[in-house]
Amino acid sequence: MNTERQIWRTLKERRVLSSLAVLFTLSIGILIGTLVSRGVRAAQQTGCCLGAAQLELPAPQQLSTIFSKISKDVAPAVVNINTESSMRPSSRRQRGGENQGPGQVPPGADPFDLFDRFFNQGPFSIEPPDLKQRSLGSGMVVDPKGYILTNNHVVSRATKIKVKILDDPKLYDAKVVGADSETDIAVIKIEADHPLKSVKVGNSNGLNVGDWVLAIGSPFGLEETVTAGIVSAKGRDIDSSRQFQKFIQTDAAINPGNSGGPLLNMAGEVIGINTAIATGTGTYAGVGFALPSNIATQVYNQIVKSGKVTRGSIGVSFQEDPEQSPILLRSLGTDHGVVITSVQPDGPAAKAGLKQGDVITSVEGEPINKGDDLVSKVAETPVGQSVDVQYMRDKKELVAKLIIEDRAKVFADRLGAGEEQESAQPEGTDVKFGISIQNITPDVAGRLGITENKGVLVTSVDPDSFAEDIGLLRGDVIVQVNHEAVNKVDDVLRIQKSLKSGSDVVFLVQRTQLGQTSSQYLAGTLP
């Protein structure tokens, strides 16, 4: 009996020991798991085990600090320009931004007024017999002696020019030293009894799209207003009639009154002259244009040296259309060059025998691939110097020697040529290009100011047609089709019979806009 009790006690003790062993083992496992879990979380938080770098805060320098420093340094050299001009009522020209509200372009006005080039403030007075116009603009002192750079349109036609300098109670009288309408740059001068604070001019070629810029000026007469933005684009061409203007586009706020003020880089250097805005209302719409400092500097240096700007010219007009140029050039037997649309009478090109339809391919051995190549090469050549011009005619290479002449004299008769084109009669003959045309009668020729029996008049253009796609407009006068002369409707009907789908078609048209008539080539491939 005792033996059985002993055995039972032994078994019971072993069970207790086993349970204690199990509990001990579980406790140790839980403890280890807890420690490991905490270690992993700590490692994740510190990054010590994952190779992650510690984050560091930058120094507390802000862009606003840079902006304020530039503003403080440059603002004393930016001036407010007030002008007053008088004009007879008969000579008053309607323009958007003057008497119809900024940017509102009346029928027959210059479409470029959409860029509100004049930035005038306030309406004309209505005092007979003269109309007084007061305008506001901006400028910048570029020489401590009182020389100020601004836009030509700020001071053109002004009878009085007053300049206000920051923190100077005196209102200075200014005189125009010289101006250049081609780039819209003017230089004025004031007489001060002390050296003036001047701006530092930078190199606009160093600009990149996306760079920060500041604009300073007097929008709406609010002096020393600073706005910030970026460079949106470079080399922007907004007016094809002005060959020497390639603008910096910016979204820095520019409004009426900013015109002539500086556009600055983050070094506080002037890299542009605020000149125009694209707007439908006459105020800031996010797109402004500044003339690059490199162009302005060249103009300024000529003006202060001789009082005027002289550029070379060979006396030709041309057109550029990236979509149509390959077809047009191919039809003339070349793959590059500039097609002459008109030759100025008695100009260097006319004297050397160049004609409409010739393709200038090089000047002095330098290839000409676009209009800018030709303009810059000729303009920088001294007046009186001879140059060799290589060109194509009837698919043959020829060379002419031309004497460079003063552009202002060569194109002296360009302004005020003819009256504004009137509406054409709607009747006409339909042709396959998607247009209606009619012969030019003496009555039509007289009203349009064109030569009778030369060309046919486009009376309508079908929407979504081939003609619309290549840019033909109602009122155009077609004088050539595929380089064949057109004098009457029958000529067009005859030429079109030989054309099939896929044929290249080149029109030479005369177009009258804003009282000026120009020749243009329009080209495309028939669908």
RODO-414019 format. One record per residue (C-alpha): residue in one letter; x, y, z. Coordinates in steps of 0.001 Angstrom, whole numbers, plus 500000, padded with zeros to 6 digits. Example, Ala and Ser with C-alpha at 12.3 -4.5 7.8 and 13.67 -1.06 7.14 Angstrom:
BEGIN
a512300495500507800 s513670498940507140 
This chain:
BEGIN
m500000500000500000 n502786502367500904 t504543501484497699 e501508502493495634 r501264505803497422 q504916506491496779 i504521505815493087 w501477508085492857 r503303510890494660 t506275510567492342 l504058510784489229 k502278513838490596 e505570515601491314 r506796514843487772 r503600516359486259 v504065519531488295 l507705519785487213 s506704519241483542 s504068521976483747 l506536524338485365 a509076523558482647 v506497524294479927 l505463527564481578 f509098528574481964 t509813527840478310 l506766529855477173 s507783532774479366 i511298532798477950 g509877532707474350 i507520535584475025 l510311537639476547 i512629537009473591 g509870537844471088 t509099541086472846 l512745542139472864 v513178541305469160 s510007543183468199 r511125546276470051 g514539546085468378 v512982545915464902 r510733548883465591 a513653550866466916 a515701549985463843 q512882551121461572 q512565554401463430 t516267555250463446 g517179553806460026 c520398552567461506 c519931549125460064 l518498550071456659 g521245552431455455 a518832555410455266 a520376558883455477 q519321561401458083 l517189564273456770 e518608567754457210 l516825571104457083 p518307573748454735 a519410577173455877 p516438579522456344 q517166581530453174 q514103582176450983 l513489583392447453 s511628586349448894 t514913587471450432 i516531587510446990 f513552589309445479 s513579592004448152 k517338592529447815 i517082592982444035 s514101595299444419 k515928597458446958 d519063597680444795 v517393598351441434 a514235600347442221 p516078603712442621 a517259603395439001 v513766602731437589 v511875605883436624 n508293606859435962 i507747608598432624 n504811610966432037 t504187612242428529 e501767614629426920 s501065614884423215 s498689616867421058 m497214615811417765 r494595617202415445 p491277615309415471 s491737614365411825 s495049612671412561 r493839610747415563 r494084607040414913 q491840604625416750 r493856602078418641 g493046599595421336 g494117600907424729 e493638604570423811 n490080605599423146 q488271602261423137 g489604600616426259 p492802598574426452 g493086595763423966 q489763596384422216 v490632596435418529 p488191598354416311 p487550597266412701 g490457598248410494 a492872598763413371 d496221597060413672 p495737593471414962 f498957593903416944 d497007596216419246 l495928592991420947 f499410593115422446 d498555596588423783 r501875597980422627 f501118601538423686 f500174601108427345 n498515604520427513 q496584605624430560 g493363607630430476 p491308608764427497 f492012611633425169 s490584614950426268 i487964616293423893 e489110619918423826 p488977621323420296 p490854621965418165 d493596619656419503 l493294616356421364 k495598616046424359 q496833612596425233 r498530611811428538 s500395608569428941 l502391606778431563 g505334604488431107 s508559603359432710 g512252603559431994 m515621602819433545 v518708604928434113 v521593603246432312 d524150606024432749 p524651608147435918 k524809611203433636 g521053610928433076 y520643608666430039 i517457606612430262 l516441603570428218 t512741603069427482 n510328602052424715 n509843604239421677 h506071603963421968 v506265605512425453 v507722608787424146 s506862608860420436 r504784611874419405 a505203613358422881 t505356617151423133 k506311617007426828 i508224614308428709 k508499614368432499 v510585611905434531 k510029611029438188 i512810609319440168 l512198607372443378 d512555609468446561 d513304612599444519 p510588615282444751 k511737616976441563 l510024616255438241 y512669616328435494 d512147617476431918 a513511614972429420 k514507615182425788 v514703612379423233 v518265611535422229 g517192609061419571 a514757606247418842 d514437603102416762 s510946602085415678 e512178598718414380 t512937597508417918 d510707599994419773 i513664601363421738 a514240605013422673 v516879606868424660 i515949609997426601 k518083612245428811 i517499614367431879 e519777616945433442 a520401616259437134 d522761618069439506 h524104614802440898 p525083611370439534 l522069609089439267 k521715605508440383 s521937603282437286 v521030599689436476 k523479596947435584 v522866595450432132 g523213591683431810 n523623589274428896 s520219587985427809 n521830585051425988 g522396583458429386 l518668583137430074 n516950579762430122 v513284578908430027 g512149578466433629 d514564581035435122 w513142583386437753 v512755587033436673 l511447590258438227 a509683593149436481 i509758596671437911 g507707599583436606 s504708601852437064 p501598599874436090 f498522602121436186 g500795604863437565 l501718602860440672 e505431603629440886 e508092601029441718 t505743598055441477 v507626594740441545 t506237591504440093 a507861588071439820 g507609585213437345 i509656582951435141 v510943582985431585 s508164581258429639 a509841581237426220 k512704582814424265 g512978584214420748 r509230584836420519 d508114586555417285 i504820588377417878 d504800590815414949 s506084589535411612 s506406593071410263 r509160593832412807 q512124591707411791 f514438592862414573 q512198591964417505 k512574588540419105 f511067588688422567 i511571587036425934 q508171585774427058 t507415585890430777 d504520585347433168 a505708588110435498 a502718590462435721 i503092593298433186 n500341595889432827 p499764599280431195 g502515601526432550 n505172598791432828 s506285599487429280 g509957600501429133 g510773599113432572 p513387596432433278 l513079592672433404 l515738591409435822 n517503588116436462 m518387586829439921 a521731588639439777 g519833591929439638 e520880592510436013 v518617593901433291 i518074591171430719 g515016592661429024 i512899595776428447 n509211595152429101 t507456596036425867 a504144594306425202 i501451592033426563 a499128589511424955 t495667590331426220 g492031590493425262 t491249593023427986 g494247595350427989 t495516594049431325 y497685591192432571 a496703587779431202 g499816585805432080 v501750586498428868 g504173589418428623 f507061590215426308 a510409591889426935 l512962592897424321 p516282591115425108 s519009593282426599 n521475592212423909 i519313593798421207 a518570596883423326 t522275597392424050 q523212597388420368 v520497599933419620 y521421602115422606 n525098602218421635 q524275603374418102 i521854606018419334 v524235607601421865 k527021607509419284 s525228608961416271 g521656609759417345 k520171607106415096 v520306603415414168 t521601602388410752 r521029598923409330 g522026597440406024 s519496596223403468 i519409594666400017 g515800595712399380 v513830592476399302 s510809591111401124 f510321587456401896 q508060585118403803 e508531582131406031 d506078579332406697 p507543576128408158 e504683574041406773 q504758575411403250 s508452576160402758 p509524572600401794 i506907572430399039 l507661575933397799 l511434575415397815 r511076572032396111 s509068573642393316 l511879576173392835 g514644573570392698 t516299573845396107 d516025572458399625 h516944575627401544 g516951579383401218 v514627582372401413 v512091583026398650 i511837586643397487 t508218587808397394 s508957591355396235 v511901593513395241 q512070597153396283 p512370599405393208 d515819600967392854 g517092598926395818 p520349596928395783 a518624593686394763 a516712595359391931 k519897596990390657 a521630593591390673 g518787591959388744 l517136589852391457 k513434589177390928 q510347587942392692 g510505584148392998 d514312583987393253 v515605581984396216 i518550583449398154 t520616580480399351 s523764582165400710 v525376585553401374 e529156585828401305 g529334582029401374 e527228581700404538 p524156579467404015 i520750581125404356 n518227578696405808 k515651581103407187 g514714584749407112 d516546585557410336 d519790584372408733 l519343586797405852 v518213589732407997 s520979589447410576 k523717588899407971 v522666591871405847 a521796594195408740 e525202593795410372 t527076594473407113 p528282598108406877 v526413600334404458 g528368600729401215 q530059597322401404 s529581594856398547 v528470591269399132 d528088588200396937 v524574586771396997 q523992583267395650 y520452582526394488 m518330580084392495 r516305581039389438 d514545578528387198 k516373575817389162 k519773577273388202 e522386578645390604 l523395582262389993 v525531584812391844 a524985588574392083 k527160591277393646 l525133593766395687 i526052597010397446 i524517597215400915 e522380600338401415 d520727602031404395 r517534600158405221 a515711603369406193 k516345604826402743 v515644601647400795 f512194601251402371 a511413604946402764 d508209604642400708 r506775601705402663 l504551603707405010 g501110604950404040 a500884602997400796 g497337602854399524 e493943602803401169 e492413600050403213 q491021597206401176 e487260597276400754 s484973594272400727 a484971592348397487 q481863591420395553 p480531588013396618 e479925586736393104 g482593584581391510 t483566581354389780 d484058578272391945 v487315576395391447 k488574573105392847 f490753574654395546 g487711575636397601 i487518579281396543 s485413581525394362 i487233583998392108 q486358586777389709 n488097588904387122 i489328592286388261 t487211594969386610 p488254598637386414 d485805599393389227 v487208596674391497 a490784597642390644 g490052601254391538 r488455600378394867 l491235597978395858 g494067600133394570 i495495597369392369 t496407596963388722 e493615596023386331 n494024592809384298 k496634591436386674 g495466588547388811 v492042587357389920 l490179588317393060 v489258585724395698 t485639586467396630 s485081583603399087 v486921580743400773 d485116577540401759 p485511576435405384 d487732573356405911 s488910573543402302 f492390573203400816 a492435576971400253 e491630577688403899 d494258575194405062 i497058576973403179 g495897580432404247 l494078581954401267 l491765584780402350 r488793586537400842 g490139589668399147 d493461588087398120 v494528588669394523 i496022585541392921 v498699586574390413 q500409583188389906 v499561579498390226 n502562577148390100 h504666580080388854 e502392580651385844 a500959584150385436 v497248584544386146 n495383587476384614 k491833586136384401 v489612583379385751 d490174581247382631 d493888581041383476 v493116579424386821 l490613577028385269 r493189576001382665 i495955575399385216 q493764573425387598 k492898570877384872 s496466569557385026 l496417569120388801 k495576565834390497 s495383564591394073 g498885564727395548 s500007567590393293 d501983570436394845 v500285573808394326 v502007577160394839 f500033580423394781 l501516583907394624 v499001586366396049 q498859590064396753 r497273590885400105 t496292594343401312 q496076594878405055 l496164598074407082 g496622600103403929 q499724598187402845 t499971595648400024 s502415592761400184 s503101589639398140 q503007586183399691 y503533582626398525 l501016580039399744 a501727576377399076 g500247572969399796 t499633569485398453 l496180568782397029 p494300566163399052 
